Amino acid sequence: MSGGLFDRCRLPVIGAPMFMVSRPALVIAQCRAGIIGAFPALNARSTGQLDGWLHEIRAALGQGDAPFAVNQILHRSNDRAAADLEVIVRHEVPVVITSLSNPAPVVEAVHRYGGTVLHDVIDTRHARKALDDGVDGLVALCAGAGGNTGRHNPFALVAGIREFHSGLLGLAGGISTGQGIAAACALGADFAYMGTRFIASSEADAPKAYKDAVVAAGIDDVVCTRAVTGVPASFLKASLAAAGLDADRLPGADGNMDFGAGGAGKAWRDIWSAGQSVAGVRGVATAAAIVDELETGFHEGRRRLSGAIKRPRCTFTAEG
Ligand SMILES: Cc1cc2nc3c(=O)[nH]c(=O)nc-3n(C[C@H](O)[C@H](O)[C@H](O)COP(=O)(O)O)c2cc1C
């Protein structure tokens, strides 16, 4: 896409794609509020519905709104990937976020119309591989993230990726405040990638009880486990308990939990995912109100970094 990715944004933020939670209403609200909104293509029940959603989003957004993004899960279990990509190309989706395996075919198709491809990575090996495959930028998925989480510390992973990548880089995992966005930028990231913060938004397609559980939860109420899906992912302990499971005594780490037929759907629908950033979620609000609050915090964070706001033992200026 021409110009900078965040030229039409109020904040350097992507509202991260969330399975079963991000649908057109949230994406449109995020883009109107001034951040990039995103949803997983697989949230649409079919490729035909994806086509309809892209029409809806295009029709709702104006020239002044932020661009939007679609997430493509590149896993062999996704038998819609090729058909969905055709629809994405037809709509010239401005930003495509790829997850899991080889993004090269997506890169080729999206670059043909001038779109941007970002790939999320959990370590430097995957980061180098994605760059070799031609992606335009990376999202560093760090420890504590909602959904399938990373395991590395954000300070270390951003520094590690910056050793060999000077291009576009986002930071994901644990960011719930504007101060966190400013901190991500101070670390060397170009943008923050925030999922959990938007589960408790009015426009998110999550049941009220899920949103309330995110609001009620603190950092210790989130558990990272392989037991639910087979890969490390973050879940609310309360939803595990409601499913009759003890978060401290989960079955083996091989994803062998028996959910019966349609287990994967139950894993996300009934066992609720959220990251450690629940700690910063105080209530349900519209996406616009959340972005307003993030902007206030972002500017405060920047003032603090510049030394204008001083606190005992919390400033790095010599006289502080
Ligand atoms: C409920 C939920 C569902 C998610 N589903 C997806 C998904 O379908 N595809 C994806 O790439 N990431 C998914 N994620 C991960 C987010 O895109 C993002 O990486 C993560 O939320 C960032 O960490 P945070 O939650 O601490 O902000 C999901 C996260 C949550 C909380």
Ligand as a Chemical Component Dictionary entry (heavy atoms), coordinates in Angstrom:
data_LIG
# 
_chem_comp.id                   LIG 
_chem_comp.type                 NON-POLYMER 
_chem_comp.pdbx_formal_charge   0 
_chem_comp.three_letter_code    LIG 
# 
loop_
_chem_comp_atom.comp_id 
_chem_comp_atom.atom_id 
_chem_comp_atom.alt_atom_id 
_chem_comp_atom.type_symbol 
_chem_comp_atom.charge 
_chem_comp_atom.model_Cartn_x 
_chem_comp_atom.model_Cartn_y 
_chem_comp_atom.model_Cartn_z 
_chem_comp_atom.pdbx_ordinal 
LIG C1  C1  C 0 -9.767 -14.963 22.003 1  
LIG C2  C2  C 0 -8.567 -14.856 21.125 2  
LIG C3  C3  C 0 -8.579 -15.435 19.866 3  
LIG C4  C4  C 0 -7.458 -15.321 19.027 4  
LIG N1  N1  N 0 -7.522 -15.842 17.761 5  
LIG C5  C5  C 0 -6.489 -15.642 16.898 6  
LIG C6  C6  C 0 -6.587 -16.065 15.544 7  
LIG O1  O1  O 0 -7.591 -16.600 15.084 8  
LIG N2  N2  N 0 -5.514 -15.842 14.727 9  
LIG C7  C7  C 0 -4.368 -15.230 15.193 10 
LIG O2  O2  O 0 -3.435 -15.048 14.413 11 
LIG N3  N3  N 0 -4.254 -14.818 16.469 12 
LIG C8  C8  C 0 -5.299 -14.995 17.320 13 
LIG N4  N4  N 0 -5.215 -14.528 18.609 14 
LIG C9  C9  C 0 -3.991 -13.831 19.040 15 
LIG C10 C10 C 0 -4.101 -12.333 18.778 16 
LIG O3  O3  O 0 -4.204 -12.083 17.395 17 
LIG C11 C11 C 0 -2.898 -11.579 19.371 18 
LIG O4  O4  O 0 -1.695 -12.159 18.965 19 
LIG C12 C12 C 0 -2.920 -11.543 20.899 20 
LIG O5  O5  O 0 -4.228 -11.295 21.351 21 
LIG C13 C13 C 0 -1.993 -10.462 21.411 22 
LIG O6  O6  O 0 -1.847 -10.543 22.801 23 
LIG P1  P1  P 0 -2.847 -9.799  23.850 24 
LIG O7  O7  O 0 -4.055 -10.632 23.887 25 
LIG O8  O8  O 0 -2.065 -9.838  25.118 26 
LIG O9  O9  O 0 -3.118 -8.422  23.357 27 
LIG C14 C14 C 0 -6.305 -14.638 19.482 28 
LIG C15 C15 C 0 -6.306 -14.053 20.749 29 
LIG C16 C16 C 0 -7.420 -14.148 21.576 30 
LIG C17 C17 C 0 -7.400 -13.488 22.918 31 
# 
loop_
_chem_comp_bond.comp_id 
_chem_comp_bond.atom_id_1 
_chem_comp_bond.atom_id_2 
_chem_comp_bond.value_order 
_chem_comp_bond.pdbx_ordinal 
LIG C1  C2  SING 1  
LIG C2  C3  SING 2  
LIG C2  C16 DOUB 3  
LIG C3  C4  DOUB 4  
LIG C4  N1  SING 5  
LIG C4  C14 SING 6  
LIG N1  C5  DOUB 7  
LIG C5  C6  SING 8  
LIG C5  C8  SING 9  
LIG C6  O1  DOUB 10 
LIG C6  N2  SING 11 
LIG N2  C7  SING 12 
LIG C7  O2  DOUB 13 
LIG C7  N3  SING 14 
LIG N3  C8  DOUB 15 
LIG C8  N4  SING 16 
LIG N4  C9  SING 17 
LIG N4  C14 SING 18 
LIG C9  C10 SING 19 
LIG C10 O3  SING 20 
LIG C10 C11 SING 21 
LIG C11 O4  SING 22 
LIG C11 C12 SING 23 
LIG C12 O5  SING 24 
LIG C12 C13 SING 25 
LIG C13 O6  SING 26 
LIG O6  P1  SING 27 
LIG P1  O7  DOUB 28 
LIG P1  O8  SING 29 
LIG P1  O9  SING 30 
LIG C14 C15 DOUB 31 
LIG C15 C16 SING 32 
LIG C16 C17 SING 33 
# 
